[in-house]
């Protein structure tokens, strides 16, 4: 009887120690893949809306809402000014984070400006049926048949981030006076934030070739970027940093190191050689598919698959890479994740394009 207190303390210590140990690994679940929509034409952006619909752009100029239960498509608007030329056309879109009270929709598209191909960012209001009251908040971005970017994201502090390509003119990426080959940052009314790296400039970072994916994980901004023949990249975007193009491809190596040192070049989180044609990305952190938690999901065009990049707790390192749906649906353009953990991907084949829904079985 005299040993009971000691035994009790020992049991408590054991339970406490067990509670402090690492939790057991999460059991993976089987996934189920279901075609949701077909007969689309080059969808570029798919984004979850507060109306529990997917908002979608197609490069030809159409914006639609997609019912994720039935696959029914509700047209929102066809923007007549859009010029679909090569890889250009209607590209990125983002809805205001407080869309219920501020129903603003931001879109990026290419158009003909007096005979010159250009890119602009336009803010619309949604009246419940269509988009009205267009306001151009940024214009005169060089465009081309290739390398136009252009993905949009809004941060928690309500700043608009815009990825732009080099419009097939690599020297523009290092030119601080050009909007091309950059990640740009604006207030939602199009004005330039006072805390941007250079006063009066929308440029947040430079040295980008053709970034087609942007996503926030908390305050960390990730970007996917097409390389030339080598070094497709996943980057963590930081204020004022240089990402090297065209003087650096991928990591700083060999003769690139002098440029990297002199220009404060930020190396990628991950790079692929040969290239896989990375496009839209999203961040997955839901228990529906537990093996995908804390991962970037990356759509690829040339490699025709989804890459899962599992991150460390800080989000600063890729600790595991897995591949899914290889060549099952052709070229994959974008990824969208619903609040309840479903994943949607859209194809970019040019005919009979689809949105695919992924859930657990």
C-alpha positions as CSV (number, residue, x, y, z in Angstrom):
1,X,0.0,0.0,0.0
2,X,2.9,2.4,0.7
3,X,4.0,2.1,-3.0
4,X,0.6,3.3,-4.4
5,X,1.6,7.0,-4.7
6,X,4.8,6.1,-6.5
7,X,2.9,3.8,-8.9
8,X,0.3,6.5,-9.6
9,X,3.0,9.0,-10.4
10,X,4.7,6.5,-12.7
11,X,1.5,5.9,-14.5
12,X,0.9,9.6,-14.9
13,X,4.5,10.1,-16.2
14,X,3.9,7.3,-18.7
15,X,0.7,8.8,-20.0
16,X,2.2,12.2,-20.2
17,X,5.2,10.9,-22.1
18,X,2.9,9.0,-24.5
19,X,0.9,12.2,-25.1
20,X,4.0,14.1,-26.0
21,X,5.2,11.5,-28.5
22,X,4.6,11.9,-32.3
23,X,1.1,10.9,-33.4
24,X,0.8,7.8,-35.5
25,X,0.9,8.3,-39.3
26,X,-2.4,9.1,-40.9
27,X,-4.0,6.2,-42.8
28,X,-4.2,7.0,-46.5
29,X,-7.6,6.7,-48.2
30,X,-8.5,5.5,-51.7
31,X,-9.4,8.2,-54.0
32,X,-12.3,8.3,-56.5
33,X,-12.1,10.2,-59.8
34,X,-15.2,11.4,-61.6
35,X,-15.5,13.5,-64.7
36,X,-17.7,16.5,-63.8
37,X,-17.9,18.6,-67.0
38,X,-16.8,18.0,-70.6
39,X,-16.9,19.8,-74.0
40,X,-15.0,22.8,-72.7
41,X,-12.6,24.8,-74.7
42,X,-9.2,25.5,-73.1
43,X,-10.3,26.3,-69.5
44,X,-7.5,28.3,-67.8
45,X,-8.7,29.2,-64.3
46,X,-10.9,27.2,-62.0
47,X,-11.6,28.7,-58.6
48,X,-14.0,27.9,-55.7
49,X,-16.6,30.6,-55.3
50,X,-18.5,31.5,-52.1
51,X,-21.7,30.4,-53.9
52,X,-20.3,26.9,-53.7
53,X,-19.8,26.9,-57.5
54,X,-16.6,26.7,-59.5
55,X,-15.8,29.9,-61.3
56,X,-14.1,29.2,-64.6
57,X,-12.4,31.1,-67.4
58,X,-11.9,29.7,-70.9
59,X,-9.2,31.2,-73.0
60,X,-11.7,32.2,-75.7
61,X,-13.2,34.8,-73.4
62,X,-15.9,33.0,-71.5
63,X,-16.5,33.1,-67.7
64,X,-18.9,30.5,-66.3
65,X,-20.0,29.1,-63.0
66,X,-20.1,25.3,-62.6
67,X,-22.4,23.3,-60.3
68,X,-20.1,20.8,-58.6
69,X,-22.9,18.4,-57.9
70,X,-24.6,18.2,-61.4
71,X,-21.9,19.7,-63.7
72,X,-24.4,22.3,-65.0
73,X,-22.7,25.3,-66.5
74,X,-24.2,28.8,-66.0
75,X,-22.6,31.4,-68.3
76,X,-21.6,34.7,-66.6
77,X,-20.1,36.7,-69.4
78,X,-18.2,36.5,-72.7
79,X,-15.6,39.3,-72.8
80,X,-15.7,40.5,-76.4
81,X,-12.4,42.4,-76.1
82,X,-10.4,39.1,-75.4
83,X,-8.2,38.1,-78.3
84,X,-7.3,34.4,-78.1
85,X,-4.1,34.1,-80.0
86,X,-1.6,31.2,-79.4
87,X,-1.4,30.7,-75.7
88,X,-3.0,34.1,-75.0
89,X,-6.6,35.0,-74.3
90,X,-8.6,35.1,-71.1
91,X,-6.3,33.8,-68.4
92,X,-6.3,34.3,-64.6
93,X,-9.2,35.3,-62.3
94,X,-9.7,35.9,-58.6
95,X,-12.8,36.8,-56.5
96,X,-12.7,39.3,-53.7
97,X,-12.2,37.4,-50.4
98,X,-15.3,39.2,-49.0
99,X,-17.3,38.4,-52.2
100,X,-20.6,38.3,-50.3
101,X,-20.3,41.9,-49.4
102,X,-17.9,43.1,-52.1
103,X,-18.8,41.1,-55.2
104,X,-15.7,42.1,-57.2
105,X,-14.1,39.8,-59.8
106,X,-10.6,40.5,-61.1
107,X,-9.6,39.0,-64.5
108,X,-6.4,39.0,-66.7
109,X,-6.7,38.9,-70.5
110,X,-4.9,39.7,-73.7
111,X,-6.4,42.0,-76.3
112,X,-5.6,44.0,-79.4
113,X,-4.5,47.5,-78.5
114,X,-4.3,49.5,-81.8
115,X,-2.6,46.6,-83.5
116,X,-0.4,45.6,-80.6
117,X,-1.0,42.5,-78.5
118,X,-1.3,43.6,-74.9
119,X,-2.4,42.3,-71.5
120,X,-4.6,44.0,-68.9
121,X,-6.1,43.4,-65.5
122,X,-9.8,44.4,-65.2
123,X,-12.0,44.5,-62.1
124,X,-15.7,43.8,-62.5
125,X,-18.7,43.7,-60.2
126,X,-21.0,40.7,-60.2
127,X,-24.7,41.6,-60.1
128,X,-25.9,38.1,-59.4
129,X,-26.1,37.2,-63.1
130,X,-23.3,38.8,-65.1
131,X,-20.2,41.0,-64.7
132,X,-20.7,44.8,-65.0
133,X,-18.9,48.0,-64.5
134,X,-15.5,47.0,-65.8
135,X,-12.6,49.0,-64.5
136,X,-9.1,48.6,-65.9
137,X,-6.7,48.7,-63.0
138,X,-3.5,47.8,-64.9
139,X,-2.8,47.9,-68.6
140,X,0.0,48.0,-71.2
141,X,1.6,44.7,-70.2
142,X,3.4,43.3,-73.2
143,X,1.8,40.1,-74.6
144,X,2.7,37.4,-77.1
145,X,1.6,34.1,-78.5
146,X,3.6,32.6,-75.6
147,X,4.8,33.5,-72.1
148,X,1.9,35.6,-70.9
149,X,1.6,34.4,-67.3
150,X,-0.9,35.3,-65.8
151,X,-2.3,34.1,-62.5
152,X,-3.9,36.3,-59.8
153,X,-4.0,35.9,-56.0
154,X,-5.2,38.2,-53.2
155,X,-3.4,38.2,-49.8
156,X,-5.0,38.3,-46.4
157,X,-4.1,42.1,-46.2
158,X,-6.1,42.6,-49.5
159,X,-3.2,43.1,-52.0
160,X,-3.6,41.8,-55.5
161,X,-0.6,39.7,-56.8
162,X,-0.2,39.2,-60.5
163,X,2.2,36.9,-62.3
164,X,3.4,38.1,-65.8
165,X,5.5,36.3,-68.4
166,X,8.4,37.7,-70.4
167,X,6.3,37.8,-73.5
168,X,9.1,35.9,-75.4
169,X,11.5,38.9,-74.7
170,X,13.7,37.5,-71.9
171,X,15.5,40.8,-71.3
172,X,12.2,42.3,-70.0
173,X,12.4,40.1,-66.9
174,X,15.4,42.0,-65.5
175,X,14.2,45.4,-66.7
176,X,12.8,47.2,-63.7
177,X,10.8,49.6,-65.9
178,X,8.9,46.7,-67.5
179,X,5.9,44.9,-66.0
180,X,6.9,41.7,-67.7
181,X,8.6,38.7,-66.2
182,X,7.5,39.9,-62.7
183,X,5.3,39.2,-59.8
184,X,3.3,42.5,-59.4
185,X,1.6,43.8,-56.3
186,X,-1.3,46.3,-56.3
187,X,-4.0,47.6,-54.0
188,X,-7.4,46.3,-55.1
189,X,-8.2,49.7,-56.7
190,X,-5.1,49.5,-58.9
191,X,-3.0,51.9,-56.9
192,X,0.5,51.0,-55.9
193,X,1.1,50.1,-52.2
194,X,3.4,52.4,-50.4
195,X,5.4,49.5,-49.0
196,X,6.3,48.0,-52.4
197,X,10.1,47.5,-52.9
198,X,10.4,50.5,-55.3
199,X,8.2,53.6,-54.7
200,X,5.7,54.0,-57.5
201,X,6.4,50.6,-59.0
202,X,4.0,47.6,-59.0
203,X,7.0,45.2,-59.2
204,X,7.2,42.9,-56.2
205,X,9.8,40.4,-57.6
206,X,11.6,40.1,-60.9
207,X,13.5,37.5,-63.0
208,X,10.6,35.3,-64.0
209,X,10.1,33.6,-67.3
210,X,6.5,32.4,-67.4
211,X,4.9,31.9,-64.0
212,X,1.4,30.3,-64.4
213,X,0.6,29.3,-60.8
214,X,0.2,31.3,-57.6
215,X,-1.2,30.3,-54.3
216,X,-0.9,31.5,-50.7
217,X,-0.4,29.2,-47.7
218,X,-1.0,31.6,-44.8
219,X,1.4,34.4,-45.6
220,X,3.7,32.3,-47.9
221,X,3.3,32.9,-51.6
222,X,4.2,30.0,-53.9
223,X,4.6,30.2,-57.7
224,X,5.1,27.7,-60.4
225,X,7.2,28.7,-63.4
226,X,7.9,27.3,-66.8
227,X,11.6,26.9,-67.6
228,X,13.1,26.7,-71.1
229,X,14.4,23.1,-71.8
230,X,15.5,22.8,-68.2
231,X,14.5,23.9,-64.8
232,X,10.7,24.2,-64.4
233,X,10.5,25.7,-60.9
234,X,8.4,26.0,-57.8
235,X,9.3,29.2,-56.0
236,X,8.6,30.9,-52.7
237,X,8.1,34.6,-53.7
238,X,9.7,37.2,-51.5
239,X,9.6,40.9,-51.5
240,X,12.2,42.5,-53.7
241,X,13.9,39.3,-54.7
242,X,15.4,38.4,-58.1
243,X,14.6,34.9,-59.4
244,X,17.3,35.0,-62.1
245,X,15.8,34.6,-65.5
246,X,17.3,34.8,-68.1
247,X,20.7,34.8,-66.5
248,X,19.9,31.9,-64.1
249,X,17.9,28.7,-64.7
250,X,16.9,26.8,-61.6
251,X,19.5,26.7,-58.9
252,X,22.6,28.8,-58.9
253,X,25.3,26.7,-60.6
254,X,28.6,27.2,-62.4
255,X,28.9,30.5,-64.2
256,X,25.5,31.7,-62.7
257,X,26.8,32.1,-59.2
258,X,28.3,35.5,-59.8
259,X,25.0,36.9,-61.0
260,X,23.2,35.2,-58.1
261,X,25.5,36.8,-55.6
262,X,25.4,40.3,-57.2
263,X,21.6,40.3,-57.6
264,X,20.3,38.6,-54.4
265,X,18.8,35.7,-56.5
266,X,16.3,33.5,-54.7
267,X,16.8,29.8,-55.6
268,X,13.7,27.6,-56.2
269,X,12.0,25.4,-53.7
270,X,12.1,22.6,-56.4
271,X,13.1,22.3,-60.0
272,X,12.6,19.7,-62.8
273,X,15.0,18.9,-65.6
274,X,13.8,18.0,-68.2
275,X,10.8,20.3,-67.9
276,X,7.4,19.0,-67.1
277,X,5.4,22.3,-68.0
278,X,4.1,23.3,-64.5
279,X,0.9,25.3,-64.5
280,X,-1.8,25.9,-61.9
281,X,-1.1,25.1,-58.3
282,X,-3.2,24.9,-55.1
283,X,-2.5,24.1,-51.4
284,X,-4.2,21.0,-49.9
285,X,-4.6,20.7,-46.1
286,X,-7.9,18.8,-45.6
287,X,-8.5,15.5,-43.8
288,X,-10.7,14.2,-46.7
289,X,-7.6,12.9,-48.4
290,X,-5.2,12.8,-45.4
291,X,-2.1,11.6,-47.4
292,X,-2.3,14.9,-49.3
293,X,-2.3,17.2,-46.2
294,X,0.2,20.0,-46.2
295,X,0.9,19.6,-49.9
296,X,1.1,21.7,-53.0
297,X,-0.8,20.1,-55.9
298,X,0.7,21.1,-59.2
299,X,-1.0,20.6,-62.6
300,X,1.4,19.9,-65.5
301,X,0.9,20.2,-69.2
302,X,3.7,18.3,-70.9
303,X,3.9,15.6,-68.3
304,X,0.1,15.3,-68.1
305,X,-0.1,14.5,-64.4
306,X,-0.7,16.0,-60.9
307,X,2.4,16.3,-58.7
308,X,1.9,16.2,-54.9
309,X,4.7,18.1,-53.2
310,X,4.4,17.4,-49.5
311,X,6.0,20.2,-47.4
312,X,7.7,20.3,-44.1
313,X,5.8,22.1,-41.2
314,X,7.3,25.5,-42.1
315,X,6.4,25.1,-45.8
316,X,10.1,25.7,-46.8
317,X,11.1,22.3,-48.0
318,X,9.6,19.6,-50.2
319,X,9.9,16.3,-48.2
320,X,8.0,14.0,-50.5
321,X,6.9,14.0,-54.2
322,X,4.2,11.8,-55.6
323,X,2.5,11.7,-59.1
324,X,-1.1,11.0,-60.1
325,X,-3.3,10.5,-63.2
326,X,-0.3,10.2,-65.6
327,X,-1.7,10.7,-69.1
328,X,-5.2,9.8,-68.0
329,X,-6.7,13.1,-69.1
330,X,-4.0,14.8,-71.2
331,X,-2.7,18.2,-70.5
332,X,-3.7,19.5,-67.0
333,X,-4.0,23.3,-66.6
334,X,-5.3,24.1,-63.1
335,X,-6.3,22.8,-59.6
336,X,-9.1,23.9,-57.4
337,X,-9.9,22.8,-53.8
338,X,-13.3,23.1,-52.2
339,X,-13.7,23.9,-48.5
340,X,-14.8,20.3,-47.8
341,X,-11.6,18.9,-49.3
342,X,-12.7,17.8,-52.8
343,X,-10.1,18.5,-55.6
344,X,-11.0,19.6,-59.1
345,X,-8.6,19.7,-62.0
346,X,-9.2,21.0,-65.5
347,X,-7.6,19.8,-68.8
348,X,-6.1,21.9,-71.6
349,X,-6.2,19.8,-74.7
350,X,-8.0,22.2,-77.0
351,X,-11.1,20.0,-77.6
352,X,-13.5,18.2,-75.3
353,X,-11.7,19.7,-72.3
354,X,-13.0,18.5,-68.9
355,X,-13.2,19.3,-65.2
356,X,-12.4,16.2,-63.1
357,X,-13.6,15.8,-59.5
358,X,-11.4,13.9,-57.0
359,X,-12.8,12.7,-53.6
360,X,-12.2,9.8,-51.3
361,X,-14.0,6.5,-52.0
